[in-house]
Amino acid sequence: MYKKFGSDLQGKVALITGASKGLGLGLAKIFAQEGAKVAVASRNIVQLESLSQEIRASGGICEPFFLDVRDVSSINACVEEVELKMGGIDILVNNAGMGNPIPAEKITEQDWDWMMDLNLKGTFFCCQAVGIRMLGRGKGRIINISSQASVVAIPQEVVYCASKGGVNMLTKTLAVEWSGRGVTVNAVGPTFIRTPGTAQRLEDPEFLAGVLSKIPRGRVATIEDVASSVLYLASDGADMVTGTLLLVDGGWTAL
């Protein structure tokens, strides 16, 4: 169950990408509960408008913005619009991303480019567009959503694993470049999370049993589990934490 984190995020502007469903949608609601002014961004503007209305009805502040992270011009336009409408972005959560299980021998160039553009290229250019503005103000928090699959191999997920491994090195390198100028950059690496997008796979008893056999904690993660780590890295309490990958995997990668 989610417990309020504190007052560190009160009034801060948080941009969350890929916020129309799953983890991003859940993070948007939780950031709003923490008092942040939430900018939700994705290609599904209809869903974002519905989410924004729901958050406002609960007393939060939320605005929807169109964003296609595979298109650099869309990224730049979105970030500019967020700052014009809501003020300087204090927190960026790069959540947009997706996996698509395909046997390695069947992966096409189109499969590779599509996922790399979404998971890695898009993450970098979102970091760049927001980071330039954060550097100008001398402060900011960037949290990239990576995966346990960035450090352990998942069969039939070679492109996803490679893209998330790239996110980890991107995070480290930006942290080295930017942390001395006030912008911390970290990543969170979840295990399997129960969302509408993972429901079909996790409802397969054989698949679920295989997953749970690798998680010493004995369960899959929840959105709230991941949110607690993201909130920490976004908070003032994490000022000395940068360039790290915080794994929320129940011990999978410790085996």
C-alpha positions as CSV (number, residue, x, y, z in Angstrom):
1,M,0.0,0.0,0.0
2,Y,1.2,3.5,-0.8
3,K,2.2,5.7,2.1
4,K,2.8,9.4,1.7
5,F,6.5,10.2,1.3
6,G,6.7,13.7,2.8
7,S,6.5,17.3,1.7
8,D,9.6,17.5,-0.5
9,L,7.6,17.5,-3.7
10,Q,5.0,20.1,-2.7
11,G,4.5,22.6,-5.6
12,K,7.3,21.2,-7.8
13,V,6.7,20.6,-11.5
14,A,7.1,16.9,-12.5
15,L,7.0,15.8,-16.1
16,I,6.2,12.1,-16.5
17,T,6.4,10.5,-19.9
18,G,4.4,7.5,-21.0
19,A,1.7,8.5,-18.5
20,S,-1.4,7.4,-20.3
21,K,-1.3,3.8,-18.8
22,G,0.4,1.4,-16.5
23,L,3.3,2.6,-14.4
24,G,3.3,6.1,-15.8
25,L,-0.4,6.6,-15.0
26,G,0.2,5.3,-11.5
27,L,3.2,7.5,-10.9
28,A,1.2,10.6,-12.1
29,K,-1.5,9.9,-9.5
30,I,1.0,9.4,-6.7
31,F,3.1,12.5,-7.5
32,A,-0.1,14.5,-7.5
33,Q,-0.9,13.1,-4.0
34,E,2.5,14.3,-2.9
35,G,1.6,17.8,-3.9
36,A,3.6,18.0,-7.2
37,K,2.2,19.8,-10.2
38,V,2.1,17.0,-12.7
39,A,2.6,17.3,-16.4
40,V,1.6,14.0,-18.0
41,A,2.8,13.3,-21.6
42,S,2.2,10.6,-24.2
43,R,0.7,10.1,-27.7
44,N,-2.7,9.2,-26.2
45,I,-4.0,12.7,-25.4
46,V,-7.5,11.5,-24.8
47,Q,-6.4,9.2,-22.0
48,L,-4.2,11.9,-20.6
49,E,-7.1,14.3,-20.5
50,S,-9.2,11.8,-18.6
51,L,-6.3,11.2,-16.2
52,S,-5.9,14.9,-15.6
53,Q,-9.6,15.3,-14.9
54,E,-9.4,12.5,-12.4
55,I,-6.4,14.0,-10.6
56,R,-8.0,17.5,-10.5
57,A,-11.2,16.0,-9.1
58,S,-9.1,14.6,-6.2
59,G,-7.6,18.1,-5.5
60,G,-4.4,17.7,-7.5
61,I,-2.8,19.7,-10.3
62,C,-2.3,18.0,-13.6
63,E,-2.0,19.0,-17.3
64,P,-1.9,16.8,-20.4
65,F,0.7,17.2,-23.1
66,F,1.2,15.4,-26.4
67,L,4.5,13.7,-26.7
68,D,6.0,11.1,-29.1
69,V,9.4,10.3,-27.6
70,R,10.6,8.8,-30.9
71,D,10.4,12.3,-32.5
72,V,13.0,14.8,-31.2
73,S,10.9,17.7,-32.5
74,S,7.9,16.5,-30.5
75,I,10.1,16.2,-27.4
76,N,11.4,19.8,-27.7
77,A,7.9,21.1,-28.4
78,C,6.4,19.3,-25.4
79,V,9.1,20.4,-23.0
80,E,8.7,24.0,-24.1
81,E,4.9,23.9,-23.7
82,V,5.2,22.4,-20.3
83,E,7.5,25.1,-19.1
84,L,5.4,27.9,-20.6
85,K,2.2,26.5,-19.1
86,M,3.4,25.1,-15.7
87,G,6.8,26.7,-15.0
88,G,10.3,25.3,-14.9
89,I,10.4,21.5,-14.7
90,D,11.9,20.4,-11.4
91,I,11.6,16.6,-11.9
92,L,11.7,14.5,-15.1
93,V,10.5,10.9,-14.9
94,N,11.5,9.1,-18.2
95,N,8.9,6.3,-18.1
96,A,8.0,5.9,-21.7
97,G,9.2,2.5,-23.0
98,M,8.0,-0.9,-24.0
99,G,9.1,-4.5,-24.4
100,N,8.1,-6.9,-27.2
101,P,9.1,-10.5,-26.8
102,I,10.6,-11.8,-30.0
103,P,13.1,-14.7,-30.5
104,A,16.5,-13.2,-31.3
105,E,16.7,-15.0,-34.7
106,K,13.4,-13.4,-35.8
107,I,14.2,-9.8,-34.9
108,T,14.1,-7.4,-37.9
109,E,15.8,-4.1,-38.4
110,Q,12.4,-2.4,-37.9
111,D,11.9,-4.2,-34.6
112,W,15.4,-3.1,-33.4
113,D,15.0,0.5,-34.5
114,W,11.4,0.9,-33.1
115,M,12.4,-0.3,-29.6
116,M,15.7,1.5,-29.5
117,D,14.1,4.8,-30.6
118,L,11.4,4.4,-27.9
119,N,13.5,3.1,-25.0
120,L,16.9,4.7,-25.5
121,K,16.9,7.5,-28.1
122,G,13.7,9.0,-26.6
123,T,15.1,8.8,-23.1
124,F,18.3,10.6,-24.0
125,F,16.6,13.4,-25.9
126,C,14.0,13.9,-23.1
127,C,17.0,14.2,-20.7
128,Q,18.7,16.7,-23.0
129,A,15.6,18.9,-23.6
130,V,14.8,19.1,-19.9
131,G,18.4,18.9,-18.7
132,I,19.4,22.0,-20.6
133,R,16.8,24.0,-18.8
134,M,17.6,22.5,-15.4
135,L,21.3,23.3,-15.8
136,G,20.3,26.9,-16.6
137,R,18.5,27.0,-13.2
138,G,21.2,25.1,-11.4
139,K,19.0,22.3,-10.1
140,G,16.9,19.4,-11.1
141,R,16.1,15.7,-10.7
142,I,16.0,13.2,-13.6
143,I,14.8,9.6,-12.9
144,N,15.0,7.2,-15.8
145,I,12.9,4.0,-15.6
146,S,15.2,1.2,-16.5
147,S,14.6,-2.5,-15.7
148,Q,16.0,-5.5,-14.0
149,A,16.4,-6.7,-17.6
150,S,19.2,-4.1,-17.9
151,V,21.5,-6.3,-15.8
152,V,20.2,-9.8,-16.3
153,A,19.2,-11.6,-19.5
154,I,15.5,-12.2,-20.2
155,P,14.9,-14.8,-23.0
156,Q,13.3,-13.3,-26.2
157,E,13.9,-9.8,-24.9
158,V,17.3,-9.1,-26.5
159,V,16.5,-5.6,-27.8
160,Y,14.7,-4.6,-24.7
161,C,17.6,-5.8,-22.5
162,A,20.1,-4.0,-24.7
163,S,18.1,-0.8,-24.7
164,K,17.7,-0.7,-21.0
165,G,21.4,-1.5,-20.5
166,G,21.9,1.6,-22.6
167,V,19.7,3.6,-20.3
168,N,21.9,2.6,-17.4
169,M,25.1,3.9,-19.0
170,L,23.2,7.0,-20.2
171,T,22.2,7.6,-16.6
172,K,25.8,7.2,-15.3
173,T,27.3,9.4,-18.0
174,L,24.8,12.3,-17.6
175,A,25.2,12.1,-13.8
176,V,29.0,12.6,-14.2
177,E,28.5,15.5,-16.6
178,W,25.6,17.3,-14.8
179,S,25.6,16.5,-11.1
180,G,28.3,19.1,-10.3
181,R,25.9,21.7,-11.8
182,G,23.0,20.7,-9.6
183,V,21.2,18.1,-11.7
184,T,21.1,14.6,-10.4
185,V,20.4,11.7,-12.7
186,N,19.4,8.2,-11.5
187,A,17.5,5.2,-12.7
188,V,15.0,2.7,-11.2
189,G,15.0,-0.9,-12.4
190,P,11.8,-2.7,-11.6
191,T,11.1,-6.4,-11.9
192,F,7.7,-7.5,-13.4
193,I,4.9,-5.1,-12.3
194,R,1.2,-5.9,-12.3
195,T,-0.3,-3.5,-14.9
196,P,-2.9,-4.0,-17.6
197,G,0.1,-4.4,-20.0
198,T,1.6,-7.3,-18.1
199,A,-1.7,-8.9,-17.1
200,Q,-1.9,-11.5,-19.8
201,R,1.6,-12.8,-19.2
202,L,1.3,-12.8,-15.4
203,E,-2.1,-14.5,-15.5
204,D,-0.4,-17.5,-17.2
205,P,0.3,-19.8,-14.2
206,E,3.4,-21.4,-15.8
207,F,4.9,-18.0,-16.7
208,L,4.1,-16.5,-13.3
209,A,5.6,-19.5,-11.5
210,G,8.8,-19.1,-13.5
211,V,9.0,-15.4,-12.6
212,L,8.3,-16.0,-8.9
213,S,11.0,-18.7,-8.8
214,K,13.5,-16.0,-9.4
215,I,12.2,-13.5,-6.9
216,P,13.3,-14.2,-3.3
217,R,10.8,-11.8,-2.0
218,G,8.1,-14.1,-3.3
219,R,5.9,-11.7,-5.3
220,V,5.9,-9.4,-8.3
221,A,6.2,-5.7,-7.8
222,T,3.4,-3.2,-7.6
223,I,3.3,0.3,-9.0
224,E,3.5,1.6,-5.4
225,D,6.7,-0.3,-4.9
226,V,8.3,1.4,-7.8
227,A,6.8,4.8,-7.0
228,S,8.4,4.8,-3.5
229,S,11.8,4.5,-5.1
230,V,11.1,7.2,-7.7
231,L,9.8,9.6,-5.0
232,Y,12.9,9.1,-3.0
233,L,15.2,9.9,-5.9
234,A,13.1,13.0,-6.7
235,S,13.3,14.2,-3.1
236,D,15.7,16.5,-1.3
237,G,16.8,13.5,0.7
238,A,18.5,12.0,-2.3
239,D,20.7,15.1,-3.0
240,M,23.9,13.0,-2.7
241,V,22.5,10.1,-4.8
242,T,23.4,10.3,-8.5
243,G,24.4,8.0,-11.3
244,T,22.9,5.0,-9.5
245,L,20.5,2.2,-10.6
246,L,18.0,1.5,-7.8
247,L,16.7,-2.1,-8.4
248,V,13.2,-2.8,-7.2
249,D,13.3,-6.5,-8.1
250,G,12.7,-8.4,-4.9
251,G,16.2,-9.9,-5.0
252,W,16.1,-11.3,-8.5
253,T,19.5,-9.8,-9.5
254,A,21.0,-10.9,-6.2
255,L,20.7,-14.6,-7.1
